[in-house]
Amino acid sequence: MTHNARAMSNDHPLVKIVLVETSHPGNIGSAARAMKTMGFTELVLVAPVNSPDAVATSMAAGADDVLFHAKTVMTLAEALADCHLVVGSTARPRGFSVPEYAPQEGIAKVVEGVQTGLKTALVFGRERTGLTNAEIDFCHHLIRIPSHAEYSSLNLSQAVQVLSYEYRMQWLATLPEQSLHQLTATATQQESAKAIERPATSAELDSLYAHWQQCFTESGFLQDDNHERLMRFIKVMMNRSHPSLQEVNILRGMLSSVCRYQAE
């Protein structure tokens, strides 16, 4: 696979595009093209059915550098490990307690988060079935593109294009007040701030959930017949509250104390 020799210009360093189990390499290439036209370069592929190939490069139409630098991982948890804000794309109403927004409102929340230095993922599911319930559990909110009721089939790259375009338009609107240099500086300042003051990453929340599950299983609170439902409720509840690392550490300290008391 060839790629452009010059360094990629990433207008949006705090936003990554995540594609889950994409089946057709051409869709990956088209998504890369959609990304690059809007200034995005960070692409993560979660267990693609077929890896990017010559077809993907052809469909990328000059965005082959985005393909070349794309990262492939096996699980969504790995793709989101460094993210503070996770936003899923959906083509249909889900009926979950996860907040769901139209693109303009949902992306406005993303831009707001990025301006405070939050590493963010826009997650897109499989071409035919989208994201699973378990994958939606990672999301802080969902964005649903209001397509026509009689024909709502939106191609993966088209969905990437719509949300990337909406983000870029809202981001450009901030530039008279806050330049790209200032945005990048904000991100740098956030990284250098005390870790306990920042929102917990997806990986840190996963560690909390594992700790929670272990403690509640040992206490008998979690049973085989309610295990999945209760753990999902906990994840949705925590995503809604968007806890800081300090709050996660406090909860883990409480769990450790309870588990220790039970052991005694």
C-alpha positions in Angstrom: 0.0 0.0 0.0 1.3 3.4 -1.0 0.9 6.5 1.0 1.6 10.2 0.7 5.2 11.1 1.7 4.3 14.3 3.4 3.1 14.4 6.9 -0.6 14.3 7.4 -2.3 17.5 8.5 -4.6 16.6 11.4 -7.0 19.4 12.2 -8.7 17.4 14.9 -6.0 15.6 17.0 -8.4 14.8 19.8 -11.0 13.0 17.7 -10.6 9.5 16.3 -12.9 7.6 13.9 -13.5 4.0 15.0 -15.0 1.4 12.6 -16.2 -1.8 14.1 -16.0 -5.1 12.1 -16.2 -3.5 8.7 -16.9 -6.2 6.1 -15.8 -4.5 2.9 -12.4 -3.0 2.4 -13.9 -0.5 -0.1 -16.0 1.0 2.7 -12.8 1.5 4.8 -11.2 3.3 1.9 -14.3 5.5 1.3 -14.5 6.3 5.0 -10.8 7.3 5.0 -11.6 9.7 2.1 -14.5 11.1 3.9 -12.3 11.7 7.0 -9.5 13.4 5.1 -11.7 15.8 3.3 -12.8 17.1 6.7 -9.3 17.2 8.3 -9.5 13.9 10.3 -6.6 11.4 10.1 -6.8 9.1 13.1 -8.6 5.9 12.0 -9.0 2.8 14.2 -10.3 -0.5 12.8 -11.8 -3.0 15.2 -11.5 -6.6 14.0 -12.2 -5.8 10.3 -13.6 -8.8 8.4 -11.1 -8.0 5.6 -8.1 -5.8 6.0 -7.6 -2.7 3.8 -6.3 -3.8 0.3 -5.9 -2.4 -3.2 -9.7 -1.9 -3.4 -9.6 0.2 -0.2 -6.7 2.2 -1.6 -8.6 2.9 -4.8 -11.7 4.0 -2.9 -9.6 6.2 -0.7 -8.9 8.3 -3.8 -5.8 10.0 -2.3 -6.5 9.4 1.3 -4.3 6.3 1.3 -2.1 8.0 4.0 -5.0 7.7 6.4 -5.2 4.0 5.5 -1.5 3.5 5.9 -1.5 5.0 9.4 -4.8 3.3 10.5 -4.5 1.2 13.6 -6.1 -2.3 13.8 -7.2 -3.7 17.1 -9.2 -6.8 18.1 -11.6 -5.3 20.6 -13.6 -2.0 20.9 -12.3 -1.7 24.5 -8.8 -1.5 23.1 -9.8 1.1 20.5 -11.3 3.3 23.2 -8.8 2.8 26.0 -7.4 6.4 25.8 -10.8 8.1 25.3 -12.7 10.2 27.7 -15.8 10.7 25.5 -17.3 7.9 23.3 -20.1 8.7 20.8 -21.8 6.0 18.8 -23.5 6.4 15.4 -26.8 4.7 14.9 -29.2 4.5 12.0 -32.4 3.7 14.0 -33.9 4.5 17.3 -32.5 2.2 20.0 -34.9 2.8 22.9 -32.0 2.6 25.4 -31.4 4.9 28.4 -28.3 6.1 26.5 -29.0 9.7 25.4 -29.6 10.0 21.7 -29.2 13.2 19.6 -29.5 14.5 16.1 -26.1 15.3 14.5 -26.1 19.0 15.2 -26.8 18.6 18.9 -24.7 15.5 19.4 -21.7 16.9 17.7 -22.0 20.2 19.6 -21.4 18.1 22.8 -18.4 16.6 21.1 -16.9 20.0 20.2 -17.6 21.2 23.7 -15.7 18.2 25.1 -12.8 18.6 22.7 -12.4 22.3 23.7 -11.8 21.1 27.3 -9.2 18.6 26.1 -11.2 15.4 26.1 -10.0 12.6 23.8 -13.0 11.5 21.8 -14.1 8.6 19.6 -16.8 8.6 17.0 -17.8 5.0 16.7 -19.5 3.4 13.6 -20.8 -0.1 13.6 -21.1 -2.9 11.0 -22.6 -2.0 7.6 -25.7 -4.2 8.0 -26.3 -4.4 11.7 -24.6 -1.4 13.3 -23.4 -1.6 16.9 -24.4 -4.3 19.3 -26.0 -3.6 22.7 -22.7 -4.4 24.4 -20.9 -1.9 22.2 -23.4 0.8 22.9 -22.7 0.3 26.6 -19.3 2.0 25.9 -21.0 5.2 24.6 -21.8 8.3 26.5 -24.4 9.2 23.9 -25.6 8.2 20.4 -26.1 10.3 17.3 -28.8 9.2 14.9 -28.8 10.7 11.4 -32.5 11.5 10.5 -32.7 9.6 7.2 -35.8 9.1 5.2 -38.2 6.6 6.9 -38.9 4.7 3.6 -35.2 4.3 2.8 -32.9 4.8 5.7 -30.0 2.7 4.4 -27.0 5.0 4.8 -23.6 3.7 3.5 -20.9 3.6 6.2 -18.7 6.2 4.5 -21.7 8.4 4.1 -22.4 8.3 7.8 -18.7 9.1 8.5 -19.0 12.0 6.0 -22.1 13.5 7.6 -20.7 13.5 11.2 -17.2 14.6 10.1 -18.8 17.5 8.1 -21.0 18.5 11.0 -18.0 18.5 13.4 -15.8 20.5 11.0 -18.5 23.1 10.5 -19.0 23.6 14.2 -15.2 23.5 14.8 -14.6 26.2 12.2 -17.2 28.4 13.8 -15.1 28.4 17.0 -11.9 29.6 15.2 -12.5 33.4 15.4 -12.5 33.0 19.1 -10.1 30.1 19.5 -7.5 29.2 17.0 -6.3 25.7 16.2 -3.1 26.5 18.0 -5.1 27.4 21.1 -7.1 24.2 20.8 -3.9 22.1 20.7 -2.5 24.1 23.6 -5.7 23.3 25.6 -5.1 19.6 24.9 -1.5 19.9 26.1 -2.6 21.7 29.2 -5.1 19.0 29.9 -2.5 16.3 29.7 -0.3 18.1 32.1 -3.0 18.8 34.6 -3.5 16.6 37.6 -4.7 13.2 36.4 -7.4 12.9 39.1 -9.1 16.0 37.8 -9.8 14.7 34.3 -12.6 12.4 33.3 -11.9 8.7 33.5 -10.9 7.0 30.3 -12.7 4.0 28.9 -10.0 1.7 30.1 -10.2 3.1 33.6 -13.9 2.6 33.7 -13.5 -1.0 32.4 -11.2 -1.7 35.4 -13.9 -0.3 37.7 -16.5 -2.5 36.1 -14.3 -5.6 36.5 -13.7 -4.7 40.2 -17.4 -4.1 40.7 -18.3 -7.4 39.2 -15.7 -9.3 41.2 -16.8 -7.7 44.5 -20.5 -8.2 43.8 -20.0 -11.8 42.6 -18.2 -12.7 45.8 -20.9 -11.1 47.9 -23.6 -13.0 46.1 -25.3 -9.9 44.9 -24.7 -10.8 41.2 -26.2 -14.1 40.2 -26.2 -15.9 36.8 -29.8 -14.8 36.1 -29.2 -11.1 36.7 -25.5 -10.7 36.1 -25.7 -9.2 32.6 -28.6 -7.0 33.2 -27.2 -5.4 36.4 -23.7 -4.9 35.0 -25.2 -3.2 32.0 -27.3 -0.9 34.2 -24.1 0.0 36.1 -22.3 0.9 32.8 -25.2 3.1 31.6 -25.4 4.8 34.9 -21.7 5.6 35.0 -21.6 6.8 31.4 -24.4 9.1 32.2 -22.6 10.6 35.2 -19.2 10.8 33.3 -17.1 10.3 36.5 -13.6 11.7 36.9 -10.6 9.5 37.6 -10.7 10.7 41.2 -14.3 9.5 41.6 -13.5 6.2 40.0 -10.6 5.7 42.4 -12.9 6.6 45.4 -15.4 3.9 44.2 -12.7 1.4 43.8 -11.4 2.2 47.3 -14.9 1.6 48.6 -15.2 -1.7 46.7 -11.8 -2.8 48.1 -13.0 -2.0 51.6 -16.2 -4.0 51.1 -14.4 -7.0 49.6 -11.9 -6.9 52.5 -14.7 -6.8 55.1 -16.4 -9.8 53.4 -13.2 -11.8 53.4 -12.8 -11.2 57.1 
